């Protein structure tokens, strides 16, 4: 009993399907890998709005902390200056200029382009 050509084709097709079924998943993974890698790179390269807000908040807090330290230092230097310490008077002027330079940076939002 010789199988017909049609039955033989069907058996070969079924055997090929079974043997290739494991490969199809791998082929799909290989085909979609560049898309997955590309989207991951874009995700890593972009900053979400909440991340940008957090960064901006940290920068503002750092400036406020620095201004607070300068104000305390300026107060100490000013008291020493009023007690007759000439060096403290010069130091107070330098500290005051630093404070004046920092204040506008607190009023303007930092640049978020970089």
Phi, psi and omega in degrees: 000114182259128180293150180286163182298324181292316179294322179295318178297318181296317179296319179293320179294318179296317179296319179295319179298316180294318183287333181269350185300324177290329182285330183299320178297318179294317178299317179298320178296318181294320181292320184272351182302313180300325179293316180296317180295317180297317180291326177294319179296318178296318180297318179290329183280336182264150178251130179287163180299320181293323177295320178295319178296318179297317180297315179299318178297318178298317180297318179295317179298320178299317179295319179295320177297317180297318178297319178299317178296317179297319179297318178295315179298317180299318178299316179296314181296322180295319177297316178297321179298316180293337177275001175106004180278105184294323179298319180297328179296316178295319178297321180296321179296318179297315180297319179298318177297320177299318179297317180295327177289328184278328185303314179299329179293336177281333183277337181253136178294140179294154178291128182256012182281348184215000000 
